[in-house]
Amino acid sequence: MLAPTPASPESAGMSKPALDRLENHLKQRYIDAGRFPGTQVLIYRRGKVVHSTVQGFADIERKVPVKDDTIFRIYSMTKPITSVAFMMLLEQGRVALDEPVHKYIPEWKNLGVFQAGIFPAFLTRPPTRPMLIVDLLRHTSGLTYGFQQRSNVDAAYRENKIGEVIKAGTLQSMIEDLAKIPLEFSPGEGWNYSVATDVVGYLIGKISGMPFEQFLKERIFNPLGMNDTDFFVPADKAHRFAACYSAGVQIGMTAGEATLKLQDDPATSSFLSPPSLVSGGGGLCSTAADYLTFCRALLNGGELGGVRLLGPKTLKLMTSNHLPGGADLPAMSRSLFSEAAYNGIGFGLGFAVTMHPEQTLIPGSPGEYNWGGAATTSFFIDPAEELITIFMTQVLPSSAYPLRRELRTLVYSAITDSNL
């Protein structure tokens, strides 16, 4: 794949002093303060990479610095890739968004909605309508994540180890387990961050007739040259794999003083071998450069370097708000957690979508779309400003610090020549 052109920020209507301010912010507030081990930032505007920096450590214990080719666990940044893969099948006429999910997963035909009880004895009622394919892509399916710890349904997910960071079982066993657990709400009546994109990955395998991971490799990664993106890190790349940390405050430390605890050692990580459950919701590892390639294809209307993933009209459909009635996330959310800030934000088919920047209280553009991962990785694409930002670090959970809002503020404030 043609590498992006490096250029000065000023050549693309951005300010170098403002981008230096971003790096100083990350260093002082996060790295020097012990909140992040290290960071990587890539900013692409008007067809050029105008900012590419690394700071700090990929592995604190072994004193390995973050490098341009460091491999990160991107967790839920897998979701947009899975969603794009699914829409490639839709473009072939092999599936439609308004089809019921039970057409492809018959054992889900009689899934009820939770009323009372605990696993495995639940009292349920029939849903108002069947779960549709579109519900999976926009998180209105009634499915959930166990880590939300909000309901008896969440508890059943934890008991069955469904959607955990450390994966268990297979995609097939996950589908079978979910058939025994009721929905949190009737499809379309709420928004809840969930394992729905893992189900989308399962459907890709079933509809395409090839393993989900093979579909991604043959249809997206290999054609785009995303050679460092996979569901595991091979032995010859293990030295580039970052450590992952948990954020916290140690007892006995000064109030508010941050500390990092090693959560996943890159030398012994489960990501060093192919997983039994190939998670379309959170299983991929990647590099900032690879993810930029994927984002460039999206910004360019679904095509890059002669490789077309999707048509621009399909991409426009994906990056429009699909919440019923044009609602934003606060109006629909049943979730205690999301990888996006809420106000003025809707949800498309695999992405959060900014509808009303003024309601978010941070700079932005209508139509900007984004998502993030559990270890605080994130990206956003702003078609109006021809802008992509990719941020990498490895700290769980992503909700520990308001970094994503700060990142947007600092990046948008660096624009000196706006397209709007």
Buried (B, 14 or more C-beta within 10 A) or exposed (E): BEEBEEBEBEEBBBBEEBBBBBBEBBBEBBBEEBBBBBBBBBBBBBBBBBBBBBBBBBBBEEEBEBBEBBBBBBBBBBBBBBBBBBBBBBBEEEBEBEEBBBBBBEEBEEBBBBEEBEBEEBEBEEBEEBBBBBBBBBBBBBBBBBBBEBBBBBBBBBBBBBBBBEBBBBBEBBBBBBBEBBBBBBBBBBBBBBBBBBBBBBBBBBBBEEBBBEBBBEBBBEBBBBBBBBBBBEEEBBEBBBBBBBBBEEEEEEEEEBEBEBBBEBEEBEBBEEBEBBBBBBBBBBBBBBBBBBBBBBBBBBBBBEBBBBBEEBBBBBBBBBBBEEBBBEBBBBBBBBBBBBBBBBBBBBBBBBBEBEBBEBBBBBBBBBBBBBBBBBBBBBBEBBBBBBBBBBBBBBBBBEBBEBBBBBBBBBBEEEBE
